[in-house]
Amino acid sequence: MQQVRVALLVPDRIIRSGIESLIKHDGTTRYAVSVFEDFESCLRQSGKIDILLLDISGLRISAIENRFSRLAKDQVTLKVIVISNRLTAVFIHRIMQLGAKGFIYREELSDALLNGLDLLRRDVATLSPQASQMLATSTYLHNFNDIKPLDMQVLRLTAQGFGVKALATELNISTRSVYRSRDKLREILGVPTIEMLIDAAREQGLLDLEDD
């Protein structure tokens, strides 16, 4: 039976212990588990790891992006399954774009972990059931790439209560550009008003893609 080397970068000790217990009692695959306290230590040992279970719950999007950037820069070839307590189509889509090979919603961890590991060791990307359904039922995700960095800035500042003129001054753009950006966002999210735009953006996780 081939051994699969799994690394855990999971800060919560209870969740980490649960993962170790699940893996230990899997009777179909022999796993060698390593636990890391920080990302740098994990990077130094990456050549000895096949799959990394990375819990990103509570991390800002910039910190998540930085970790995947480091993996790419160092040409690390290990496969990453992300564990997260955030579940929105936009967020899942972004994490997979960054290079994750799997996404498991933390509430589904006990049910989805072993199947996810089995799929990934056979080079099949994996999503836990709710994450998969979230992506499949998203009505606007195919337009996500049309949302530019300026649109995200406009959205974030609008959510903070900036009016059109104040927003234009803050971003050093014209009021026409502000209106154009907000109209595009309303069209993509399928809502008629700015108030509904902000509610939809929060619900769908768009504001999760901007750090405070």
C-alpha positions in Angstrom: 0.0 0.0 0.0 1.5 3.3 -1.1 2.1 5.9 1.6 0.6 9.4 1.2 2.4 12.1 3.1 -0.1 14.6 4.5 0.8 17.9 6.3 -1.6 19.7 8.6 -1.5 23.5 9.0 -4.6 23.8 11.2 -4.3 26.2 14.1 -7.4 24.9 16.0 -6.2 22.0 18.1 -9.6 20.3 18.4 -10.1 20.4 14.6 -6.6 19.2 14.0 -7.0 16.3 16.5 -10.3 15.4 14.7 -8.5 15.4 11.3 -5.7 13.2 12.7 -8.2 10.7 14.1 -10.1 10.5 10.8 -7.0 9.9 8.8 -5.6 7.4 11.3 -8.8 5.2 11.1 -9.0 5.2 7.3 -8.5 1.6 6.3 -8.0 2.0 2.6 -4.9 4.3 2.4 -1.8 4.6 4.5 -1.2 8.2 5.5 1.9 9.7 7.2 0.8 12.8 9.0 3.0 15.8 9.9 1.7 18.8 11.9 3.1 22.3 11.4 2.7 25.3 13.5 3.5 27.9 10.9 3.6 28.3 7.1 7.4 28.9 6.9 8.1 25.5 8.5 5.8 23.9 6.1 7.5 25.4 3.2 10.9 24.2 4.3 9.6 20.6 4.4 7.5 20.8 1.3 9.6 18.3 -0.6 8.5 15.7 1.9 4.8 16.5 1.6 2.2 15.2 -1.0 -0.9 16.9 0.3 -1.3 20.0 2.5 -4.5 20.5 4.5 -4.5 24.3 5.0 -7.1 25.9 7.3 -7.6 29.5 6.1 -10.5 30.3 8.5 -10.1 33.8 9.8 -7.3 34.8 7.4 -7.6 38.0 5.3 -7.7 37.5 1.6 -4.3 39.2 1.2 -2.7 36.6 3.6 -4.3 33.7 1.7 -3.1 35.1 -1.6 0.4 35.6 -0.1 0.6 31.9 0.9 -0.3 30.7 -2.5 2.1 33.2 -4.1 4.9 31.8 -2.0 4.0 28.2 -3.1 4.1 29.3 -6.7 7.3 31.4 -6.3 9.1 28.5 -4.6 7.8 26.1 -7.3 6.2 23.9 -4.6 4.4 21.0 -6.2 2.4 19.7 -3.2 -1.4 19.6 -3.5 -3.4 21.9 -1.3 -6.8 21.2 0.2 -8.2 24.4 1.8 -10.4 24.2 4.8 -12.6 27.3 5.4 -15.5 28.5 7.5 -16.5 30.9 4.7 -18.8 29.5 2.1 -19.7 31.8 -0.9 -19.4 31.1 -4.6 -17.0 34.1 -5.2 -14.7 33.1 -2.3 -14.5 29.4 -3.4 -13.9 30.5 -7.0 -11.1 32.8 -5.9 -9.4 30.2 -3.7 -9.4 27.6 -6.5 -8.1 30.3 -8.9 -5.1 30.8 -6.6 -4.1 27.2 -7.0 -6.0 25.1 -4.4 -6.8 21.6 -5.6 -9.6 21.2 -3.1 -12.0 23.2 -0.9 -13.8 21.8 2.2 -16.3 23.8 4.1 -15.3 23.3 7.7 -18.8 22.2 8.8 -18.5 19.3 6.3 -15.0 18.3 7.3 -15.8 15.0 9.0 -17.9 13.8 6.1 -15.8 15.1 3.2 -12.2 14.8 4.3 -11.4 11.2 3.5 -13.2 11.3 0.2 -11.4 14.5 -0.7 -8.0 13.1 0.2 -8.7 10.0 -1.9 -9.7 12.0 -4.9 -6.8 14.3 -4.6 -4.2 11.6 -4.4 -5.6 10.4 -7.7 -5.2 13.9 -9.1 -8.9 14.7 -9.0 -9.8 18.1 -7.7 -12.3 18.0 -4.8 -15.0 20.2 -3.3 -17.1 19.3 -0.3 -20.9 18.9 -1.1 -22.1 22.4 -0.1 -19.1 24.1 -1.8 -19.8 22.2 -5.0 -23.5 23.1 -4.9 -22.6 26.7 -4.2 -20.6 26.9 -7.3 -23.1 25.0 -9.4 -26.0 27.2 -8.5 -24.2 30.6 -8.8 -26.1 32.7 -11.3 -23.4 35.3 -12.0 -20.1 33.6 -11.3 -19.3 33.4 -15.0 -19.2 37.3 -15.0 -16.9 37.5 -12.0 -13.8 38.2 -14.1 -15.6 41.3 -15.5 -15.3 42.8 -12.0 -12.1 44.9 -12.1 -10.0 46.1 -9.1 -11.5 49.6 -9.5 -15.0 48.1 -9.3 -14.0 46.3 -6.1 -12.7 49.6 -4.6 -16.0 51.3 -5.5 -18.0 48.5 -4.0 -16.0 48.5 -0.7 -16.2 52.3 -0.3 -19.9 52.3 -1.1 -20.4 49.6 1.6 -18.6 51.9 4.0 -21.1 54.7 3.2 -19.2 56.9 0.7 -21.5 58.9 -1.6 -20.7 59.3 -5.3 -18.8 62.6 -5.0 -16.8 61.5 -1.9 -16.0 58.2 -3.6 -14.8 60.0 -6.8 -12.6 62.2 -4.7 -11.2 59.3 -2.7 -10.3 57.3 -5.8 -9.4 60.3 -7.9 -11.8 59.4 -10.7 -14.8 61.1 -12.2 -18.4 60.7 -10.8 -19.3 59.2 -14.2 -16.8 56.4 -13.6 -18.3 55.8 -10.2 -21.8 55.5 -11.7 -20.5 53.3 -14.5 -18.8 51.0 -12.0 -21.9 50.7 -9.7 -24.2 50.1 -12.7 -21.9 47.3 -13.8 -21.9 45.7 -10.4 -25.7 46.0 -10.1 -26.1 44.3 -13.5 -23.7 41.4 -12.6 -25.5 40.8 -9.2 -28.9 41.3 -10.7 -30.2 44.0 -8.3 -31.9 47.3 -9.0 -30.7 49.5 -6.1 -27.4 50.4 -4.4 -28.9 49.1 -1.0 -29.6 45.8 -2.6 -26.2 45.7 -4.2 -24.4 46.0 -0.9 -26.7 43.3 0.6 -26.0 41.0 -2.3 -22.3 41.7 -2.2 -22.1 40.7 1.5 -24.3 37.6 0.9 -22.2 36.4 -2.0 -18.8 37.1 -0.4 -17.6 39.8 -2.7 -16.6 42.0 0.2 -14.6 39.0 1.6 -12.2 39.6 -1.3 -11.2 43.1 0.1 -9.2 43.5 3.3 -10.2 46.2 5.7 
